[in-house]
Amino acid sequence: MAAQKRITKELGELTNSPPSGVTVSLSDEANLFEWNVTMEGPEGSPFAGGVFSLRLELPPDYPFKPPTVRFTTKVYHPNISNDSPPNSGTMCLGMLKPDQWKPSTKLNSVLEFTRQLLKEPNPDDAVEAKIADLYRQDKVTYEKEAREWTKRYAIGSASKK
């Protein structure tokens, strides 16, 4: 019950005052533990102009265990997996790792950090090693490819997969 109370409070806060470029809704009104998130690509990044869909899932023992956040729109990024489902879209974000998660962390912060990760990749904590290598060695080519993927998958319809 404590989890539901906390989730309801955070959902209300995010619905009324979301981080810049982010909207949140429940996947199913009867299920507080699964959220749909829409995120605009940050200005000044190769993802600018794109609209990305994400799935946020909360464990039953939230806030003592971290949520999982997964991009459902394909993204060319060193910290976001482009494997086949069910692992596609999973991301490497330090604050979501079980050993780094703090129950005091709010979902608002999780979404802000997720959007910031689009702008500032962390190639040292990559899930896509080849993309991380390209980012380190040839940022211009990395950004060109990221822009191409953004055009292909995230512009025009946030639901493109």
N, C-alpha and C positions, 0 to 999 in steps of 0.2 A: 504493500500500500504506500509506503514511503516513496518508492520509485515513481508510482503514478502521480503522486502529489507534486514531486519535484519536476517531472516531465511536463505536467500540465502547466505549471508555473513558467517553465522555460519556453514552452511552445507559445504561451500567451505573450511573453516578452518579445520573442522573435517575430511573431505575427504583427505586433503593434509597432515594434521598433527594430527592424532587421538591420544587420550590417549592410553597408553600402553595396549595391549590386547583387543582393541575395534575397530570394523569397523562399518561404518555407510553407509546406502544407502537409497534412496527413495523407498517407497513401490510401488509407481506409479510415473513415471517421470512427469506426469501432475499435481501431488498433492504435494506441498511443505510441507504440514501440517502433513503428515504421514511418519514416518521413520522406517526402519528395522535396528536393532542394533544387532550385534553379539559381545558377550563378553566372553572372556576366564576366567575361574575360577582362582582367584589369587593363586599364589604359597603360600604354607604355610597355606592354608585353606582346609577344606574338599571338596571344589569345584574345587581344582586344577586338571587339566587334562580335565575338562568339558568345553564344548562350549555351551553357553546359548543364546537363541534368545529372543530379547525384541522388544516391539513395543513402539515407542515414538510418541505421538500425541500432536500437538501444537494447542492451541485455536486460533480463528481468531484475538483475541486481545492480542496475544503474542507480546511483552514481559511483558505486564502488568498483565497477568494471567499466572500461571505456566503450564508447559506441564504435561501430564500424561505419566508415564513410567510403562510398565507392562511386566513382564516376560511371554513369551509364552512357554518357556520350564519349566516343573515342577521343583520346588526347595524346598527342606526341609530347611526352614529358619524361625526364629521367626518374621521377618519383611516383609515376602512375603506371601501373601494369597495363600492357595491351595484349596480355595472354588471352586465351580462349576462356569463355565462361566456365566455371563460376568465378574465376580469379580476375577476370578483366575489370579494369577500373579501380582495383584496390590500390591504395597509395601508402607510401612510406612517410608518415608524419610522426616525428618523435613523440609528441605529446599523447598520441593514441596508443603507444606501445604499453602493454600491461605494467611493465616495470617503471614507466615514467608517468603514467596516468595519476592524476590527483583528483579525488572526489570533489574538491572545491572548484574544479574547472567547469566552466559553463559552456553549453553548446554554442552560444554566441561566439566565444573565443575560438572554438574548434572551427567554425565556419570562416571566421576572419583569417585564421592561420592557413586554412585550406586555400582560400583565395590568394593570400600572400605567397603561398608556395608556387602558384602559377606564375607569379611575377619574379620570384626569386627561387629557382630550383636549388636543391641541395645534392649535387652530384656525388658527394661523399657518402650519401645514405640512399643510393639509388636501388630501384627494383628493376630498372631497364639499363643494364650495364653499357650496351652499345650506344644508347642515347646519351648516357652520362659521359661516355668517352667523347662523343661528338661535341657535346656542350663544352667540355673542357678544351678540346683541340681546335674546334672550328665553330665558334658561336654563331657566325653569320649563316652558315649552312644549317645549323640546328634551328635557328629562328625562322629561316626560310621554310624548312620542313614543317615546323610547328604551325606556321601561318597557313600552309597548304592543308594540313589536317583540320585546322580550325575552319577554313573555308569549306572543306568537304563535309565535315561532320557537325559543325556547331553554328553555322550561319544559315538563317532561313527557317530552320525548325530545330528546336532544342531536343526533339525526340529522335533525331537521326542517330542511328547506331553504327 
